[in-house]
Amino acid sequence: MFLALPSPISPPLPLVSNINMSKKNNTRKSNVNGVSKKTQTLVKTEDIEDAVSFFSKDETHKLRAVLLDWYDHNHRVLPWRATSNHSNLKEEEEEVEKRAYGVWVSEIMLQQTRVQTVIAYYNRWMLKWPTIHHLANASLEEVNEIWAGLGYYRRARFLLEGAKKIVAEGGAIPKTASLLRKIPGIGDYTSGAIASIAFKEAVPVVDGNVIRVIARLRAVSENPKDSAIIKRFWEIAAQLVDPLRPGDFNQALMELGATVCTPLNPNCSSCPASEFCHALSIAKRDSTAAVTDYPIKGVKVKQRSDFSAVCVVELLGDEKQSSSKFVLVKRPDEGLLAGLWEFPSVLVAGETAPLARRKATDCFLKKNLKIDIKKTCDIVLREDVGEFVHIFSHIRLKLYVELLVLQLKGKDDHFFKSEDDETITWKCVDSNALSSMGLTTSVRKVYNMVQKFKQKKLPSKDTPPPTKKRNRTTKKN
Ligand code: SF4
């Protein structure tokens, strides 16, 4: 059941029938998203079900032609789009495999991340793991290292798991979207991209850019975050995709959304698809309307607020340990930032007072790391360094950062060795190792905050002075 808009000056209509279409009276009863009463003509159910399609055949052919032509002359040169010449079938097959791997890596990196940011990451990744076979031999630690700063670390883990699965099953990347979807971390979008771009399968790709372009081309007045509507967008994209150049067409549609039909400032005057654009037609004849009215804004998912007390524990060296070390804890293998290293941190209930945060931190250190601040260490320095908010897609995390400099009592140096027991994995690293490690953006920010604090407050970074409050427990080096 597809609603067709035969004329570019037609008003916006819904993609799916959330309107009341009763077979009994064959009328639409509700006024949908600003569609005027005049346009709510009686529509027979059969007419809707027989409606040819969202784009007529003629429009589809023309749109393919103009978009492909525009793409050929205007697409951005990006590393994952590079192709090389081949002189025989084997080379051609290798090239296709390489392309599929490159598309896969780039598309995963591009999810939620800007192209300009991804380029450097992509180049570093391909230098380290130029083929899927190289990647399959990597460890999660190495992968996280290269991924550090890109966010959404599950993506990196799935890429690694996917590569291992493919190599274990023979090493050839599946050539169809349906087979690709069986690989961990590959969904409808990525499978469509790999299958159409590398293997020329005529399957669609729908991302935020494609939804925006189609929503404007057809003045779609439905919530684009609704799963039933998203399904419709996939169907429309499937209808549009060019059977001879599916990969280029999909990229053209996405490229148009990324560079011309942008969310806030679409450049309609240089848009190759303007003659098919209903949103533009509406905006031309109605001064209160704008193409940016489409797609309509969905209701934002409310973020959860979490609060975390982060403690940068610095263990001062003794005669044997020339430099001080920082304690890092590995996050659990499941959940947010799975398997990544961070400074010891503990979730606290809301905007807690510093004393309560310290209590929670002390408890965590004692229970998990066997660091008993009162018994096994002398506190050289303990200061609150600052706080900041880090936004994840669904969580607003406020981090309270403190620096805790400790001198171990006695000759117990087990703290300087990595520990991996059943409940927690942790290690001590010096500042050089820490600086070169791949850390998440928030962990890097915490470390930089502490470094700045030390530069400002302490005369020498290796010999922090004792605080007045704690000088009873201070031990001189
Ligand atoms: S004419 Fe404007 S709104 Fe319509 S698709 Fe092109 S850039 Fe987007």
Residues whose N, C-alpha, C, O or C-beta is under 5 A from the ligand:
A	BS01	SF4	V213 R216 L217 V260 C261 P266 N267 C268 C271 A273 S274 C277 A279 L280 V291
